[in-house]
Amino acid sequence: MYAIIRSGGHQYRAEVGKVIDVEKLPYGVDDTVEIADVLLIGDADNTVIGQPLVEGATVKATVIEQFRGEKIMIFHYRQRNNLRKWNGHRQYYTRLRIDEISVK
């Protein structure tokens, strides 16, 4: 069984036991998170598509860690204006382990 969930404006495929990295959530390590934004639930036999969400569906996950991703370098350049500027950015992420997918 799998579910498509929405977190932080992105969509992720969640399966029981799988580890996913989502944008930072305001939870501590070892906290339990219940995600109610379930867009689709499917298994080998059937698929339930939400309109826009699946009614009564939740995904329970455990926070494994809070971390920052790799640094992304941004270079701004304008020709003939002597403008060269470097910027760096590191995104904050939350690593989740999917514990349970339930439909009521």
Buried (B, 14 or more C-beta within 10 A) or exposed (E): EBBBBBBEEEEBEBEBEEEBBBEEBEBEEEEEBEBEBBBBBBEEEEEBEBEEEBEEBBBBBBBBEBEEEEEEEEEEEEEEEEEEEEEEEEEEBBBBEBBEBBEE
